[in-house]
Structure formats: structure tokens, C-alpha cells
Amino acid sequence: MASLTDSMDALTTAAPPFVCGITREMPEKPVELIDCGHLFDQDALRRWRAAGKTRCPECSGALNSRPSSVVASSLRAYRARSRRDAAVERDDVVVAKGRPLGRGSHGVVKKATWRSQPVAVKQVPLDDDEAAVAMQRELKALRALRHPNVVALLGALTDDDEGLLWAILEFAPHGSLHRMLHRSSESDMRACFGDAKALPGLGDAFWGIAVDVCAALAFLHRRSVIHGDVKAANVLLGNGGVAKISDFGLARVVGTAGFTRTSSSHGGTAGYMAPELGEAGALDRDGASADVFAVAVLLAEVLTGDEPFADARNDVAIALRVRDGERPALPKSTPARLREALMRCWDSNSAARPDAKDLLLDVLDLRLDNEASTVQDDGIEVVRVTTTTGCKQLSSVLAEQGLRDVIPIVRENEVDIEAARLMDNDDWQEIGLDERAARNVVASLGTDSIRLKVHAQGELVELTVTTSETVDTLLQRLESEYGCDVERPWLFHNSRALLDGRSLFDQRIRNDVSLELRRRRTPPLGVPFTLFVKYLGTGRTLDLTVESCFTLKALIHLALESMDPPRPVEDDWRFRIKYFGQYLFASETTLERVDVGKEDTLFLEPRMVGGS
């Protein structure tokens, strides 16, 4: 097998001169606050303001800002001189003898020296070419993850003599957060944080770790990467106690058509795993939300110093307790706003949890709150979450509509989906919503009975249905009551196919609308078919074999890999597909949902300059 150094160079380790105080990334459009001088990315600061935050996340100062031409010029110069250094050579890496830094089920991590700098080397056996090719693809994706709170992949090489793949990683001098919490001495704690009693507890070290981990997770999710195994053992501590997420599953790569999931083979660690991860395919479907759940468990561990569910007999017992609503213990004096933030992350309904970027904004704001400065040593208490099925359904709908702030009031008043459909603005205001929020909720829920106009085979059918009616039932009614006999029928709303087995309400059909009934063009599930994808950058047409379950993201990945030369799949955001006048982007939408037909021609084009 060819060495990875043929296609993968080592990355420069030079840090950028400026980073945004919210995202911890280099700002694309740098602005500085006039009063305090702190630097932010313009879009990140706009999101901060849109979330209702009124203080500088660094110092609580005013948010009056102005563009910073000096910083912008410095960043342009940094990007211009940033370059890829020479490929990693085996003889340049000197592995230290003695005990390894860590072991996994598929590899070992050792301390080493490279270019006179300490590094960590992860060695993974190369058993077969297929695994090696998958590993090479994953390494190429990980090399783009450059963030101060993500352990950097500096380079890679193959050792053909020993049959090993080497990943050269940034070295974290203070080891893992798990070791610091559970197996460190006071001198270790002082060397890392400057305080022998820094952890556990709610002090500067806690808030530093919380912001670092949440910033890293928000960055990963923006790059469409799910970690899948967030835990204290996978958070490493650098100089000054800076936390860095590590272990992206280099020992075993599991790919999905949507997010690039890099995780351990079991998809998580008991105690940190969200309750839905016991279901098949849940990590692929709800992986980002499961990461948020795990971060909240991690923060509870930093608060208490106790491993989650340490008293459980085995992993099965932990899973049963989590599915029954039990959550890790918290100190009794945990500030109310922090407790509420963690409880939102621990919601049994994955759709009701905040996403990583919203969690980061909450943590930054909480850090500024004087109330959340200390936690008294008054013992801990077990946390539980309980939600009725109807309440879960309503929470999912509200989260889907961007109304997460309403969910706590729904839970407190035990409002279920059926009751919510009967409530008007006054009812919602009576239980605690303001007038604007009440109006938004009523508009998002619609009414229980609606009027549909269905265009079928040149005829117009009008009928009254309930929003709880499923698409299957509606299709049966159209055939039996109105004679609409269509082979493999498919209902469309605004060029979007409605899914069988799901209610109209769940698919946002909540008011009077027009639908179109037509025959499905996409072949049945499990039947491969040919698509032609013409890349407008070169004029070449790709002949691709796909199935109806392929997502648009998987299709774009396949097209990029089929180019000559192949394009990296992490560039999928640079491209879009044009199909019958509509633009389609790399998403979880399936070809069946778009109703792409056999031997159709789609056009792949760059979304911006630099994508071709």
C-alpha cells in the first residue's frame, strides 16, 4: 500500500494571531468592542446579540463594536504565509521508551519527539487494504479540524516494516481530564490550573473547561463532524488547563451518509450515552444531540468529581436507569440557571435539546453571572427527568419550529400535543408565555381540522382531514372515495414529498394547503439505478450507481470521489445540485424524497468562487 505521506503532508503548528472570543476560531470578519477591545467574529457576535445577550462574553462590558482593519490585515497575512510543511518521515519521529500514554481496543498512544517538539503518536495496525483506505479518508477529513480546543492532527505516515499507521498528534502535557479528576495529586492540579483545589467544583477551572469543550463541539458540528464518544477520558488538558477534545475514532472509522461520524466501535461510553442510543441507527440520526447530552454529563462530573453512575453494577444497569429518567447527580446548591441548562441537555427527547452553538452561548453567559461563582459543599442529589409521551411530541414540534424557550413551560404545565392544538393565545399567556411567544406557538401548531386541495391526474379533489391523519390513510381515501388510482402514489407539497406512515401534522401540514398526487419516479428501495451527474466546472458527466435511500450528501460525496482527480468529500459544502430548476445542497434529504428518476441528469456546480 502506498504511504500516506504521498498524499498527506504535515500541518503547520503555528497558532493564528487572533481568535474570536466566542467560537475560538479565526474571525472571518473581525470586529472589536469599543469599550474593552475584545475581538469577535461579526457573525458570532450577531448570534450572541440575537440570543438576547447584552454583555461582552469576556468581561461583561458593553457590546458597542466596530470593524478592525488592523486585525483583518494581520489575519490575511497569516493566511498568506500559512503553508504545509514537508511530509512526515519515519526517522524524524523518535518514540519514547517506557509506558504508553494510553491504549485503545485498536491501537496504542505513545509519547514521541518530532522536530524537537513533544508529540503523541497513535499507532494503529493495518490489517487490510479496505481498512487502510477508510483510515486514509478519515485522516484527510480530520486534518482540516484546526481549532484551539481540538487536539490537532499534525501528520501521518505508514510504517510498512511493522504494518502500522501512525497519526502524529498534538501533545497535551497534563493528560486527560479523567485522570485529573480521579487520579491526580495536588501538585498535578496546581501545575495544570495554578490551584491545588481547582477541581472538582464551580470555579474558574470549571468554567474554562465548560467553554473550551462547548466551543470545540460547536466547531465540530459546524464542520458536520459528530464525535460520538465525548467523556472525561477524551478531553485532554494543555498548558494553562486549556481543554481539548481528542480521540476521533482513529482506531475504527464508521462513516455515514450525513454527518461524518468518528467514534469508538460501541458508539459511546455507558454513563455518557443519551437514552436513544440504545436504538439501532440512533447515533447516525441523532448524533449531534447525543454529543450535547454527553457534554452535560461531563460537566456534572467536573462539578461533583464523581464518575457518572459509578454505583451501577454494569453498563446494562446504567442504560436502564438513564432510560428510566435518571441523570447524573448534581450538587444541591448548583445555581438554578446552570441546573436548567444541564437539564435541557439531558432531555429524554433529543429534538428538545439545545444544539452545540446555543449551549456555547448559554455557557458563556452563565460564566458572567455572579450568582454562578461557587457551589457550597452541601452534598449532591440525583437528578431525574420525566415527560409524558404527548408532552414529548409537543416538545419535538416546538424545537423543530425554533421555539425551544417555550419547552420548559410546556413541561412545567404538562401540556400534551392534543391539548396544545385546542389552546388559543389567551390560554398560552395564562400559563406564562408572553403575547409574541403565544402567537408564534399557535401559528406553528395550526388547527386540528384542515381543508386540502389535491391535484390528481388533471382533476382537483377537495377534502377535509385532521392533521393527525397519516399520509397512508389519506392515499387510501383518495383511491377508495375519489377514484384516484395511481401506481406507487406519492403526495407532494411545494415540490417536497410527504413521507408514508407519518401524520400531516408531523410533516408541517397544519393549515389549508394544496397537494399534488403523482406516480413515484424513484425506483423502489433496494433497487440500484443509474444517475448522470454533469459537473459544470469541467463539463464532464459522471455515470453513478445509486439507490433511493441515498442522501443528497452521499450523492455529492460519491460525485466528488468519482472526479478525476478526486475531490475531498469535506468540500461538499462548496457545491450544490441543480435539478428541474431547484437547488439542492448536501443534506440528509433522500433521493426518494426528491423523487429523482432513473437515468435522470443532475447538474453539480460550485456554490462560490474556489469551489471549482
Order of alpha helices (4+ residues) and beta strands (2+ residues): beta-beta-alpha-beta-alpha-beta-beta-beta-beta-alpha-beta-beta-alpha-alpha-alpha-beta-beta-beta-beta-alpha-alpha-beta-alpha-alpha-beta-alpha-alpha-alpha-alpha-alpha-beta-beta-alpha-beta-beta-beta-beta-beta-alpha-beta-beta-alpha-beta
